[in-house]
Amino acid sequence: MLIGLVVIFQVLEITAPVFALAMIGFVWAKRGIPYDIAFVTRLATQIAMPCIIFSTLVRAEISPDAVQEIAVATLTLYGAFAVVFAIGFKLAGLQLRTFLPPSVFNNSGNIGLPIALYAFGQEGLALSIVLFALMVSFQFSLGLWFVAGIERKWEAARQPMVWAGLAGIAASMVGWKPPAFADNSIALIGQMGIPLMVLTLGVSISRIQPGAIARAAVIAILRFVTAGAIGFGVATGLGLTGVAFGVLILQAIMPAPVTNYLIALQYNQEPEEVAGLVVVSTMISALTIPLTLSLLL
């Protein structure tokens, strides 16, 4: 009983700050208080997040082998997601261009990064950032090609987070550190990235009008179970241990991100269905993330 209570409080210490901040954004928007989501999103994704990605990677005490290990695991994980979910949706008779992207590309940024930080510390954050940077590269290249067509093939090259991730990984692997004044400046700017992204997540969800809730709930639950199983299989099969093992499984079960809804809305790919998946999977994650953490801890 006592051990169970300890685990519950450990999980609350990790998850409560993230969901509390997202709820603040949600309530803020529902009360009709102005929130310039376009400005804040651009500030976070173009400036703050690239800074925290680069700063965390160059400061982290992780070996090149650990970076390579999580990178290989990430490629394997998302490749398995694409194959398994494509087969599943095809058999179910659902439109792949609508349902596959929000099932493959999950919220390893807004929710995944702060959860990894609170759960596994700076090492967990650094490994999660490697995973996140690769996932963003896939989403804004292969993901956009899939939804919008081949004309968006260079979109990933326009994302500062991708270049910050690549630069940070390269610097970490060769052991290069920026001068102290630059390092401190980049780190300070980056500190606003995670709070802004989580706050914006809450605001974004408040503005989504979801449809087909029942189907979204079924898909979200099946996706959680399947993704968790795939994540466990990949982590075990590749011999991951310790923080890397926990990070991969935790990031695997993250919900669908708002970016998938925005892409579906932009290209008129059944955005109401994607909205339902984003809202329902995020709500369900308030239960599934603590459950997963309780097992990992």
C-alpha positions in Angstrom: 0.0 0.0 0.0 2.7 2.4 1.0 4.8 1.6 -2.1 1.7 2.2 -4.2 1.2 5.6 -2.7 4.8 6.5 -3.2 4.5 5.6 -6.9 1.3 7.6 -7.3 3.0 10.7 -5.8 6.1 10.2 -8.0 3.8 10.1 -11.1 1.9 13.2 -10.0 5.2 15.0 -9.5 6.0 14.3 -13.1 2.7 14.7 -14.8 0.9 17.4 -12.8 3.0 20.4 -13.9 2.5 19.6 -17.6 -1.2 19.0 -17.5 -1.7 22.0 -15.1 0.0 24.3 -17.6 -2.0 22.9 -20.5 -5.2 23.4 -18.5 -4.3 27.0 -17.8 -4.0 27.6 -21.6 -7.3 25.8 -22.1 -9.2 27.8 -19.5 -7.5 31.0 -20.7 -8.8 30.5 -24.2 -12.3 29.4 -23.0 -12.7 32.6 -21.0 -12.1 34.6 -24.2 -8.9 36.2 -23.1 -6.8 37.2 -26.2 -4.0 34.8 -27.0 -2.1 35.3 -30.3 -1.5 31.6 -31.0 0.3 32.3 -34.3 2.8 34.7 -32.7 3.5 32.4 -29.7 3.7 29.3 -31.9 6.3 31.0 -34.1 8.2 32.3 -31.2 8.3 28.9 -29.6 9.1 26.8 -32.8 11.4 29.3 -34.6 13.4 30.6 -31.6 12.8 29.1 -28.2 12.6 25.4 -29.1 15.7 25.4 -31.4 17.6 27.0 -28.6 16.6 24.5 -25.9 17.2 21.6 -28.3 20.7 22.8 -29.1 21.6 23.9 -25.6 20.4 20.6 -24.0 22.3 18.5 -26.5 25.6 20.3 -26.1 25.3 20.4 -22.3 24.2 16.8 -21.9 26.6 14.2 -20.7 25.6 11.6 -23.1 28.0 9.5 -25.2 28.0 9.3 -29.0 27.0 5.7 -28.6 23.9 6.7 -26.6 22.9 9.2 -29.3 23.4 6.6 -32.0 21.5 4.0 -30.0 18.4 6.3 -29.5 18.6 7.4 -33.1 18.5 3.8 -34.4 15.6 3.0 -32.0 13.7 6.1 -33.2 14.0 5.1 -36.8 12.9 1.6 -36.0 10.0 2.8 -33.8 8.5 5.2 -36.3 9.1 2.8 -39.2 7.2 0.1 -37.3 4.4 2.6 -36.5 4.0 3.4 -40.2 3.8 -0.3 -41.3 1.5 -1.5 -38.4 -0.9 1.4 -38.4 -1.1 1.5 -42.2 -2.1 -2.2 -42.3 -4.6 -1.7 -39.5 -6.3 1.3 -41.1 -6.3 -0.4 -44.5 -8.0 -3.5 -43.0 -10.5 -1.3 -41.2 -11.4 0.6 -44.4 -10.3 4.0 -43.1 -8.6 6.7 -45.2 -4.8 6.4 -44.7 -4.2 10.1 -45.6 -6.5 11.1 -42.7 -5.8 8.6 -39.9 -2.2 7.5 -40.5 -0.2 10.7 -39.8 -1.8 11.5 -36.4 -1.2 7.9 -35.4 2.4 7.7 -36.5 3.6 11.3 -35.6 2.8 11.8 -31.9 3.2 14.6 -29.4 6.8 14.0 -28.4 7.3 17.7 -28.2 4.7 19.7 -26.2 4.0 16.8 -23.8 6.8 14.3 -24.4 9.7 16.6 -23.6 8.6 18.0 -20.2 7.4 14.6 -19.1 10.8 13.1 -20.0 12.5 15.9 -18.1 10.5 15.4 -14.9 10.7 11.6 -15.2 14.3 11.1 -16.2 16.1 14.4 -15.7 18.5 16.0 -18.1 19.7 12.7 -19.7 16.1 11.8 -20.4 15.4 15.2 -21.9 18.5 15.0 -24.1 17.6 11.6 -25.4 14.0 12.7 -26.0 15.2 15.7 -27.9 17.2 13.4 -30.3 14.0 11.4 -30.8 11.9 14.6 -31.2 14.3 16.2 -33.7 14.1 13.1 -35.9 10.4 12.8 -35.6 9.9 16.5 -36.7 12.1 15.8 -39.7 9.9 12.8 -40.7 6.7 14.7 -40.1 7.6 17.7 -42.2 9.1 15.7 -45.0 7.5 12.2 -45.4 4.4 13.3 -43.4 3.7 16.3 -45.6 4.4 14.4 -48.8 1.8 11.9 -47.7 -0.9 14.4 -46.9 -0.1 17.4 -49.2 1.9 15.9 -52.1 5.4 15.9 -53.3 5.5 19.7 -53.8 6.2 20.1 -50.0 9.4 18.0 -50.2 11.7 20.7 -48.8 9.5 21.7 -45.8 11.7 19.9 -43.3 14.7 21.9 -44.4 12.8 25.1 -43.4 12.3 24.0 -39.8 14.9 25.5 -37.3 14.2 22.7 -34.8 15.6 20.2 -37.3 18.8 22.1 -37.9 19.2 22.8 -34.2 18.8 19.1 -33.5 21.4 18.1 -36.1 23.8 20.8 -34.9 23.4 19.8 -31.3 23.9 16.1 -32.1 27.0 16.9 -34.1 28.4 19.1 -31.4 27.7 16.6 -28.7 29.3 13.7 -30.6 32.6 15.6 -31.2 32.6 17.2 -27.7 32.4 20.8 -28.8 31.1 23.4 -26.4 30.1 27.0 -27.3 31.7 30.0 -25.4 30.1 30.6 -22.0 28.4 33.8 -23.1 26.8 32.1 -26.1 25.9 29.0 -24.1 24.2 31.0 -21.4 22.3 33.2 -23.8 21.0 30.2 -25.8 20.0 28.4 -22.7 18.1 31.4 -21.3 16.2 31.8 -24.5 15.4 28.1 -24.6 13.9 28.1 -21.1 10.7 29.6 -22.4 10.3 27.0 -25.1 8.6 24.1 -23.1 6.2 26.3 -21.1 5.1 28.2 -24.3 4.5 24.9 -26.2 2.5 23.3 -23.3 0.5 26.5 -22.8 -0.2 26.8 -26.5 -1.3 23.1 -26.6 -4.1 23.9 -24.1 -5.2 27.0 -26.1 -5.1 25.0 -29.4 -7.2 22.2 -28.0 -9.8 24.6 -26.7 -10.3 25.9 -30.2 -10.7 22.6 -31.9 -14.2 21.4 -32.7 -13.9 17.6 -32.6 -16.2 15.2 -34.5 -16.7 11.4 -34.5 -15.8 11.2 -30.8 -16.7 7.5 -30.4 -14.4 6.4 -33.3 -11.7 8.7 -32.1 -11.8 7.1 -28.7 -11.6 3.6 -30.1 -8.6 4.5 -32.3 -6.9 6.4 -29.5 -7.2 3.5 -27.1 -6.0 0.9 -29.7 -3.2 3.2 -30.7 -2.0 3.5 -27.1 -2.0 -0.3 -26.6 -0.4 -1.0 -30.0 2.2 1.8 -29.7 3.1 0.7 -26.2 3.6 -2.9 -27.4 5.7 -1.7 -30.4 7.8 0.6 -28.2 8.4 -2.3 -25.7 9.3 -4.6 -28.5 11.7 -2.2 -30.1 13.4 -1.2 -26.8 13.8 -4.9 -25.8 14.9 -6.1 -29.3 17.5 -3.4 -29.6 18.8 -4.0 -26.0 18.0 -0.6 -24.6 18.4 -0.3 -20.9 17.9 2.4 -18.2 16.9 5.9 -19.2 16.9 5.1 -23.0 14.5 2.2 -22.4 12.1 4.4 -20.4 12.3 7.3 -22.8 11.5 5.2 -25.9 8.4 3.6 -24.4 7.2 6.9 -22.9 7.6 8.8 -26.1 5.9 5.9 -28.1 2.6 6.3 -26.2 2.3 10.1 -26.5 -1.0 11.4 -28.0 -1.6 13.0 -31.4 -0.2 16.5 -31.7 -2.1 19.6 -32.8 0.3 20.0 -35.8 -1.4 17.0 -37.5 -4.8 18.8 -37.2 -3.3 22.0 -38.6 -1.9 20.1 -41.6 -5.2 18.3 -42.2 -7.0 21.6 -42.0 -4.6 23.3 -44.4 -5.0 20.6 -47.0 -8.7 19.8 -46.3 -8.0 16.2 -45.3 -11.0 15.5 -43.1 -9.7 17.9 -40.3 -12.7 17.1 -38.1 -11.7 13.5 -37.9 -8.1 14.5 -37.0 -9.4 17.0 -34.5 -11.3 14.3 -32.7 -8.1 12.2 -32.5 -6.1 15.1 -31.1 -8.6 16.0 -28.5 -9.6 12.5 -27.4 -6.0 11.1 -27.4 -4.8 14.1 -25.3 -7.6 13.6 -22.8 -6.9 9.8 -22.6 -3.2 10.6 -22.1 -4.0 12.1 -18.7 -4.6 8.5 -17.7 -2.3 6.5 -20.0 0.8 8.5 -19.3 0.6 8.1 -15.5 -0.2 4.4 -16.0 2.9 4.0 -18.2 5.1 5.9 -15.7 3.9 3.8 -12.8 5.0 0.7 -14.7 8.3 2.2 -15.7 9.1 3.5 -12.2 
